[in-house]
Amino acid sequence: MNKDIEDSDWQVPRQSQPKDSDFSFNLTEVLDAVVLIRSEIPEDALTAQILGTERVGNGVIIDHNGLILTAGYLIAEANRVWITLSDGFTILGDVVCYEHETGFGLVQPLGKLNTIPMNLGNSSQIQIGDPIIFAAAGGKKHTLLSNLSSRRPFVGSWEYAIEDALFTAPVHPNWAGAALIDMNGSLVGIGSLFVQDAGPKEIDGNMSIPINLFKTVMKPMKETASNGKQPRPWLGLYVADGDESISVAGMVSQGPAAHAGFKVGDQIISVNNQEVIDLNAFYNLIWSSGKAGAVITIKVLRENKGEIIIDVESTDRQKLLIKPKLNS
């Protein structure tokens, strides 16, 4: 066992760990497919300011060639990725794809792995209340027996939205890229976030990206390092969703919104003369404005200035990212 994993400061309480006797499959074998991911990102990378230049999380081996599925933000713009297996063996990997729209990432180890890959399950079959295994790298000590507390659309502040996010509770402390595993030992989701509204009530938990969403982009991610679709418009905004309005919470310094003159605190009123009622509607209006590069007209209410019209030329976010450095 890798000492970085084995001797880390946290462990799932023994009573919350899964027990081998509770499953018909080989639990240890399944958990061995969950690996530790470490990545190094250049300081001038677009994502470095928010996500940092050194990132640590998890990934899951999903095929016999050693391909690893993870949370995309762990490897976005990485020029070096290290993969550590359950036996402590560490190997370099190449970034195959970071897919922003779904939030997935793929890494290819630079060498043969003897680890049995985890089967891809069917995330649509798990029901609210079902027990579920939430596994980080490091075996049972880092694995939590959890429950699916909710499944619903998720809308993030960073121009991100998915339709069928999986929410689990209690919270797993090492959620990034971790495996969400069903009672058949199959992968049904990839850990993405800590949330405070994981259920009908405000409880701490995790949001995971469903594996069925990955299946829709798996082929183009492998073959063309994309989702196979026309790039949608991106503005580089961080947006706060309030009870009665949405407003600008921040901007990517190199992004279109910053260059167009948005200010933190601007309340967003309309997009292309269509009223914005919530954050999800705002994104849908942007994404339906045409292809990346489309000029989008946004009306904002600015403190002490009143209503202002801003024309912003969108872009393809991928064009601003540092391309993966291949070590092979």
C-alpha positions in Angstrom: 0.0 0.0 0.0 1.3 3.5 -0.9 2.3 5.2 2.3 0.9 8.5 1.0 -2.5 6.8 1.0 -2.0 4.5 4.0 -0.6 7.1 6.4 -2.8 10.0 5.3 -4.4 12.0 8.1 -7.9 10.8 7.6 -9.7 7.4 7.5 -13.3 6.6 7.2 -14.6 5.4 10.6 -14.6 1.6 10.7 -18.3 1.4 11.3 -18.9 3.4 8.1 -16.6 1.3 5.9 -18.1 -1.4 3.6 -17.7 -5.0 4.7 -16.7 -7.8 2.3 -19.4 -10.1 3.6 -22.1 -7.6 2.4 -21.3 -8.1 -1.3 -21.4 -10.9 -3.8 -18.4 -9.4 -5.7 -14.7 -9.2 -4.6 -14.7 -5.8 -2.9 -10.9 -5.5 -2.7 -10.5 -6.3 -6.4 -13.1 -3.6 -7.3 -11.5 -1.0 -5.0 -8.0 -1.7 -6.4 -9.3 0.0 -9.6 -9.5 3.3 -7.8 -6.1 5.1 -8.0 -4.5 8.3 -6.7 -4.0 11.1 -9.2 -1.5 13.9 -8.7 -1.1 16.6 -11.3 1.2 19.6 -11.9 -0.2 22.6 -13.8 1.8 25.6 -15.1 1.4 28.9 -13.2 0.2 30.7 -16.2 -2.6 28.2 -16.9 -6.2 29.6 -17.1 -7.4 27.3 -14.3 -4.4 27.8 -12.0 -5.8 30.8 -10.2 -8.9 29.0 -9.0 -7.8 25.3 -8.9 -4.1 25.7 -8.1 -1.0 24.4 -9.7 -0.8 21.1 -7.7 -3.9 19.0 -7.5 -4.6 15.7 -5.8 -7.6 13.4 -6.2 -8.7 10.0 -7.5 -9.4 8.2 -10.7 -10.9 4.9 -11.8 -9.3 2.4 -14.2 -12.1 1.6 -16.7 -10.5 -0.6 -19.4 -7.8 -3.2 -20.0 -5.5 -0.6 -21.5 -5.4 1.2 -18.2 -7.5 4.2 -19.2 -8.5 6.2 -16.2 -11.7 8.2 -15.7 -11.5 11.1 -13.3 -12.9 14.5 -12.5 -11.7 16.8 -15.3 -10.7 19.7 -13.0 -7.9 17.5 -11.5 -6.1 17.3 -14.8 -7.2 20.4 -16.7 -4.0 22.0 -18.3 -1.8 19.5 -16.5 1.7 19.1 -18.0 2.5 16.2 -15.7 0.2 13.5 -14.1 1.3 10.8 -11.7 -0.9 7.8 -11.0 -0.4 5.7 -7.9 -1.9 2.2 -7.7 -3.1 0.4 -4.6 0.2 -1.5 -4.3 2.2 1.8 -4.2 3.4 1.6 -7.8 3.5 5.1 -9.4 3.6 5.8 -13.1 3.4 8.8 -15.3 0.3 9.4 -17.4 -0.8 11.5 -20.3 -4.0 13.6 -20.3 -6.2 12.2 -23.0 -9.1 14.7 -22.6 -10.6 17.3 -20.3 -14.2 17.7 -21.2 -15.6 20.9 -19.6 -19.3 20.5 -20.5 -19.7 17.1 -18.6 -16.9 17.6 -16.1 -15.0 14.4 -17.0 -11.3 13.8 -17.7 -9.4 10.9 -19.1 -5.8 9.9 -18.4 -3.7 7.2 -20.1 -0.9 5.6 -18.0 2.5 5.3 -19.8 2.8 1.6 -19.2 0.9 -1.5 -18.8 -1.2 -2.0 -15.6 -2.2 -5.3 -14.3 -5.2 -3.9 -12.4 -8.6 -5.3 -13.3 -10.7 -2.4 -14.6 -14.0 -1.5 -13.0 -17.1 -2.2 -15.0 -19.3 0.7 -16.1 -22.7 0.4 -14.5 -26.1 2.0 -15.2 -26.5 5.2 -13.2 -30.2 5.5 -14.1 -31.0 2.3 -12.2 -30.0 3.5 -8.7 -32.9 4.9 -6.7 -33.0 7.5 -3.9 -32.3 5.8 -0.6 -30.2 3.0 -2.2 -26.9 2.2 -0.5 -23.9 3.1 -2.5 -20.1 2.8 -2.1 -18.1 6.0 -2.3 -14.4 5.0 -2.8 -11.3 7.1 -2.8 -7.8 5.6 -3.5 -6.5 3.5 -0.6 -8.9 0.6 -0.2 -11.5 0.1 2.4 -10.0 2.6 4.9 -10.8 5.4 2.4 -14.2 4.0 1.3 -17.5 5.1 2.7 -20.8 3.1 2.6 -23.1 5.9 1.7 -26.7 6.4 0.3 -28.1 8.1 -2.7 -29.9 11.1 -1.1 -31.1 12.9 -4.2 -30.8 13.0 -8.0 -31.6 16.2 -9.8 -30.2 18.8 -12.2 -27.1 20.6 -10.9 -26.2 24.2 -12.0 -22.7 25.5 -11.1 -21.5 29.1 -10.9 -18.8 28.5 -13.5 -21.0 28.1 -16.7 -21.6 24.4 -15.9 -24.9 22.4 -15.7 -25.8 18.7 -15.9 -29.3 17.2 -15.9 -29.0 14.2 -13.6 -26.4 14.8 -10.9 -26.1 12.2 -8.1 -26.1 13.4 -4.5 -24.9 11.2 -1.7 -24.7 11.5 2.1 -22.9 11.4 4.4 -20.0 13.4 3.0 -16.8 11.8 1.8 -13.8 13.9 2.7 -11.8 12.9 -0.5 -14.5 13.2 -3.1 -12.5 14.5 -6.1 -12.5 11.9 -8.9 -13.6 9.2 -6.4 -15.7 6.2 -7.5 -19.4 5.9 -6.9 -20.0 2.1 -7.0 -23.4 0.3 -7.0 -24.2 -2.9 -5.1 -23.0 -5.0 -8.1 -19.5 -3.5 -8.0 -20.0 -1.3 -11.1 -19.1 2.3 -11.5 -22.1 4.6 -11.6 -20.5 8.0 -11.0 -17.4 10.1 -10.5 -17.1 12.3 -7.4 -17.0 16.0 -8.2 -18.0 18.3 -5.3 -18.8 18.9 -1.7 -22.3 20.3 -1.3 -24.5 21.4 1.6 -27.8 20.5 0.0 -27.3 16.8 -0.7 -30.9 15.8 0.2 -34.4 17.3 0.6 -33.0 19.0 3.6 -29.8 21.0 3.9 -27.3 18.2 4.7 -23.6 17.9 3.8 -22.8 15.5 1.1 -21.2 15.1 -2.3 -22.3 15.6 -5.9 -21.2 13.0 -8.4 -21.4 13.0 -12.2 -23.4 10.1 -13.5 -21.7 7.4 -15.5 -24.4 7.4 -18.1 -23.4 11.0 -19.0 -19.9 9.7 -19.7 -21.2 7.0 -22.0 -22.6 9.7 -24.3 -19.1 11.3 -24.7 -16.8 8.4 -24.2 -16.1 7.6 -27.8 -15.2 11.2 -28.9 -13.3 11.8 -25.7 -11.1 8.9 -26.5 -10.8 9.5 -30.3 -10.8 13.3 -30.6 -10.3 14.7 -27.1 -13.7 16.4 -27.2 -17.4 15.7 -26.7 -17.9 15.5 -30.4 -20.2 18.5 -30.5 -19.8 22.1 -31.8 -18.2 24.1 -29.0 -20.8 26.2 -27.2 -20.3 29.9 -26.3 -18.3 30.6 -23.1 -18.1 34.0 -21.3 -15.8 33.4 -18.4 -18.3 34.4 -15.7 -18.8 33.2 -12.2 -22.4 33.8 -11.3 -24.2 33.9 -7.9 -27.7 32.6 -7.8 -29.8 34.6 -5.3 -33.4 34.2 -4.2 -34.7 36.9 -6.6 -31.9 37.6 -9.0 -28.5 36.4 -10.4 -25.4 38.5 -10.3 -21.8 38.5 -11.4 -19.6 37.0 -8.6 -16.3 37.0 -10.5 -14.7 36.7 -13.9 -11.9 34.8 -15.5 -9.3 37.5 -16.1 -8.5 36.3 -19.6 -12.1 35.6 -20.5 -14.5 37.5 -22.8 -16.7 38.9 -19.9 -13.7 40.6 -18.2 -12.7 42.2 -21.5 -16.3 43.3 -22.3 -16.5 45.3 -19.1 -18.7 43.3 -16.7 -18.3 44.2 -13.0 -18.7 42.1 -9.8 -22.1 42.8 -8.5 -23.8 43.4 -11.9 -27.3 42.0 -11.7 -28.2 40.1 -14.9 -31.5 41.1 -16.4 -31.7 39.7 -19.9 -29.8 37.9 -22.6 -30.5 38.8 -26.2 -33.7 40.6 -25.0 -35.0 37.5 -23.2 -35.6 37.8 -19.5 -33.3 35.8 -17.2 -35.4 34.1 -14.5 -32.7 31.9 -12.9 -29.1 30.6 -13.4 -30.1 27.7 -15.5 -32.1 29.9 -17.8 -29.2 32.2 -18.1 -26.9 29.4 -19.3 -29.5 28.0 -21.7 -29.9 31.5 -23.3 -26.1 31.8 -23.7 -25.7 28.3 -25.1 -28.5 28.6 -27.5 -27.1 31.9 -28.9 -25.1 30.0 -31.6 -21.7 28.6 -31.8 -18.7 29.8 -29.8 -17.7 33.2 -31.0 -21.3 34.5 -31.2 -21.8 38.0 -29.9 -24.2 37.9 -27.0 -26.1 41.0 -25.7 -26.6 41.1 -22.0 -28.5 43.7 -20.0 -27.3 44.2 -16.4 -28.3 46.5 -13.5 -25.2 48.1 -12.0 -25.2 49.9 -8.7 -25.3 53.7 -9.1 -25.3 53.3 -12.9 -28.7 51.8 -13.7 -29.3 49.5 -16.6 -26.4 48.8 -19.0 -26.2 46.9 -22.2 -23.0 44.9 -22.8 -22.2 43.1 -26.0 -19.7 40.3 -25.3 -18.0 38.2 -28.0 -18.1 34.6 -26.6 -15.3 32.1 -27.2 -14.5 28.4 -27.1 -13.1 27.8 -23.7 -10.8 25.1 -24.9 -8.9 27.6 -27.0 -7.7 29.4 -23.8 -6.5 26.3 -22.1 -2.9 25.1 -22.2 -2.8 21.9 -24.3 -1.8 18.7 -22.7 2.0 17.9 -22.7 2.5 14.3 -23.9 5.2 12.5 -22.0 5.0 9.4 -24.1 
